[in-house]
Amino acid sequence: MTGVGLRLPDRVTVLNAASTIDDGQGNLVPDWAHAVEKREQALVEPLTAEEYTAARDTIVSRYKLMLHAKTAATGTSRIVWRGSTFEIAGEVQLTTSVSGRPDHREAFMETAQL
């Protein structure tokens, strides 16, 4: 539980790229093959799912993610939940309790299925 009783019943793996590699075209990209993994408690809530059918079928699913205030997740992290890998959309925001103390962090995550 966090400061005001938020329950975090889900288990996620936070992935953070420890380094970058050349993508073969001269660009440095995160090296996800050697990412640092950290298991954390979380609360994952579904938000929306959209289907795009122009040129090919794509389903984009979005979720709200709540983590402990001291999470390893950042805006560039990836999250593995229930066997699927998600991208963080935006920054991981700190939420404070009514007393002003750090309570938990919230973020949005999404995945696209082709």
C-alpha positions in Angstrom: 0.0 0.0 0.0 1.1 3.6 -0.5 0.5 6.5 1.8 -3.3 6.8 1.5 -4.1 3.2 1.0 -3.8 2.7 -2.8 -3.5 -1.0 -3.4 -1.0 -2.2 -6.0 -2.2 -5.8 -6.8 -0.4 -6.2 -10.1 3.2 -7.2 -10.8 5.1 -5.5 -13.6 8.6 -5.5 -14.8 10.1 -2.1 -15.5 12.7 -2.1 -18.3 15.3 0.7 -18.5 17.9 0.7 -21.3 21.3 0.9 -19.7 23.0 1.8 -22.9 22.5 2.7 -26.6 23.5 0.9 -29.8 23.9 1.9 -33.4 20.8 0.9 -35.4 22.9 0.3 -38.6 21.9 3.7 -40.0 24.1 5.8 -37.7 21.4 6.5 -35.1 21.9 5.6 -31.4 18.9 3.8 -30.1 18.2 2.2 -26.7 19.7 -1.3 -26.3 16.6 -3.2 -25.0 18.3 -6.5 -25.4 20.5 -5.6 -22.4 18.0 -3.6 -20.4 18.0 -3.4 -16.6 14.9 -5.1 -15.2 13.1 -4.4 -12.0 10.0 -6.1 -10.7 7.5 -3.8 -9.0 4.0 -3.8 -7.6 1.6 -1.7 -9.6 -2.1 -1.0 -10.4 -2.9 -1.3 -14.1 -6.3 0.0 -15.3 -7.5 -0.2 -18.9 -8.4 3.1 -20.6 -9.1 2.7 -24.3 -8.5 0.6 -27.4 -8.6 1.9 -30.9 -8.5 0.0 -34.2 -6.9 1.6 -37.2 -7.7 0.0 -40.6 -6.1 2.4 -43.1 -3.5 0.4 -45.0 -3.3 -2.3 -42.3 -5.1 -3.3 -39.2 -3.6 -2.0 -36.0 -5.0 -2.1 -32.5 -3.7 0.4 -29.9 -4.5 -0.3 -26.3 -3.9 2.3 -23.5 -3.7 1.8 -19.8 -3.2 3.9 -16.7 -0.3 2.7 -14.6 0.2 3.5 -10.9 3.4 2.6 -9.1 5.2 3.3 -5.8 6.6 6.8 -5.4 10.2 5.4 -5.6 9.6 3.5 -8.8 12.4 2.9 -11.3 10.1 3.8 -14.2 10.7 7.0 -16.3 9.2 8.4 -19.5 11.7 6.3 -21.5 11.0 3.0 -19.7 9.2 0.0 -21.0 6.7 -2.0 -18.9 6.1 -5.7 -19.2 2.7 -6.8 -17.8 0.9 -10.1 -18.4 3.4 -11.1 -21.1 3.0 -7.9 -23.2 5.5 -5.0 -23.5 4.2 -1.5 -23.3 5.7 1.9 -23.9 5.3 4.8 -21.4 3.4 7.6 -23.1 4.6 10.9 -21.6 6.3 11.4 -18.2 5.8 9.4 -15.0 4.1 11.9 -12.7 4.4 12.1 -8.9 1.2 12.3 -7.0 1.2 13.6 -3.4 -0.9 12.8 -0.4 -3.2 15.4 1.2 -0.3 16.1 3.6 2.0 16.9 0.6 4.2 13.8 0.9 5.0 11.8 -2.2 2.4 9.0 -2.4 2.7 7.2 -5.7 3.5 7.8 -9.4 1.1 7.6 -12.4 1.8 7.2 -16.0 0.0 6.1 -19.2 1.3 3.1 -21.2 0.3 1.8 -24.6 1.0 -1.0 -27.0 0.2 -1.5 -30.6 -0.7 -4.8 -32.2 -0.4 -5.1 -35.9 
